[in-house]
Amino acid sequence: MAKSTGRHFLQVPGPSPVPERVLRAMAMPVIDHRGPEFARLGEEVLRGCQSVFRTAQPVIIYPASGTGAWEAAIVNTLSPGDRVLMVETGHFATLWRQMAVKWGIDVDFIAGDWRHAADPAAIEDKLRRDAGHAIRAVMVVHNETSTGAISPIAEIRAALDRAGHPALLMVDTISSLGSADYRHDEWRVDVAVSCSQKGLMLPPGLSFVAVSQRALTASRSGRLPRSYWGWDDMLKANAGGYFPYTPSTNLLFGLREALAMLDEEGLETVFARHARLATATRAAVRAWGLEILCQEADHRSPVLTAVVMPDGHDADRFRKIVLDLFDMSLGTGLGKLAGKVFRIGHLGAINELTLMGTLAGVEMGLAAAGVPHRSGGIVAAMEALCPETSSRLHASAA
Ligand SMILES: *Cc1c(COP(=O)(O)O)cnc(C)c1O
């Protein structure tokens, strides 16, 4: 039976916990989305979204999950039979590819083992060999939430530049926006897609697309059919703070509050907090003697850590034990990783002590499930968060 006292620990890498401030901001009467009060809200959240994407170009908000933003990116910019280059970083890259194929796009998929980030050199090589510039877009997942590997978008931009290739650069920032450094204009990304329920600390239901002028130009000649997802009508209405159809007004109240929270903390501080919590999580995993799925130290995600289960132990059985005993949800293994990994989300509205509770739940769960491991993950995480807790210092004082 699930515990009903205290707070449920929602430590999956999206949806992330929604702060009470955001919940309260949404508990409001619905307003007329054609009235003057709405225009102020619309303008404020659209401007706020530009600052989290770090762009002066348009951001579009849809009432949809992140998958809807993927579809918007594809149908607005591409034509049937277009070639695109994608990288198999994991489950989400694979799903994005499947969607593109359904739209009649010819996808060149750089194979991956789901344990590494996208390799800029491999992208550059493909582009250099495309002398006729048939590739219309390079589409990569920034933070691959299924594996916990984060790809170097600035370096991928540089790879396109070095190859002198005009392909559009499209990036899935669904689990990185608001959690990891992302710079839309500086990195000259053409389309970035995101959603509400990860780093933006909101319930599911909103998705975002940041669009460059080049992508807007491409949308005028793209021949894929689109209606609801079309950028033109949306941008016309957005110019006055409105939407062409009924927006998710109360989620936008929440968005305004979440953007204010990110602004108050400061994006750099937010990113540093995520990096610190990720470092402590990895210290715990190493102390347990378990394996981190992402094999490249430089590309381990600040958002989540995927942990490989020892052979013969089922990750979902372990997750169920943690849920039953400690009322905590951990992320499941997606796609071909089902049963083989569990994922610890350390994103959004969490702090050091939330993380310590989370890691304590994992360590107790490993013991309760009979998963071979060493104890001491908690101490290792405390030392990572606060060097004064070091057992060495403690011993020398004794
Ligand atoms: C969560 C996620 C998605 C899917 O988003 P939905 O909101 O479930 O549609 C896509 N890509 C990445 C990287 C994600 O983390």
The ligand as an SDF file (V2000), in Angstrom:
LIG
                    3D

 15 15  0  0  0  0  0  0  0  0999 V2000
   10.0700   14.0380  -22.3800 C   0  0  0  0  0  0  0  0  0  0  0  0
   10.8100   14.1040  -23.6600 C   0  0  0  0  0  0  0  0  0  0  0  0
   10.1670   14.0360  -24.9000 C   0  0  0  0  0  0  0  0  0  0  0  0
    8.7080   13.7790  -25.0400 C   0  0  0  0  0  0  0  0  0  0  0  0
    7.9510   14.8150  -24.5740 O   0  0  0  0  0  0  0  0  0  0  0  0
    6.3860   14.6200  -24.2650 P   0  0  0  0  0  0  0  0  0  0  0  0
    6.0870   15.8430  -23.4790 O   0  0  0  0  0  0  0  0  0  0  0  0
    6.2430   13.3420  -23.5010 O   0  0  0  0  0  0  0  0  0  0  0  0
    5.6810   14.5790  -25.5650 O   0  0  0  0  0  0  0  0  0  0  0  0
   10.9380   14.1960  -26.0360 C   0  0  0  0  0  0  0  0  0  0  0  0
   12.2660   14.3890  -25.9770 N   0  0  0  0  0  0  0  0  0  0  0  0
   12.9200   14.4360  -24.8090 C   0  0  0  0  0  0  0  0  0  0  0  0
   14.3990   14.6450  -24.8070 C   0  0  0  0  0  0  0  0  0  0  0  0
   12.2200   14.2880  -23.6170 C   0  0  0  0  0  0  0  0  0  0  0  0
   12.8630   14.3350  -22.4480 O   0  0  0  0  0  0  0  0  0  0  0  0
  1  2  1  0
  2  3  1  0
  2 14  2  0
  3  4  1  0
  3 10  2  0
  4  5  1  0
  5  6  1  0
  6  7  2  0
  6  8  1  0
  6  9  1  0
 10 11  1  0
 11 12  2  0
 12 13  1  0
 12 14  1  0
 14 15  1  0
M  END
$$$$
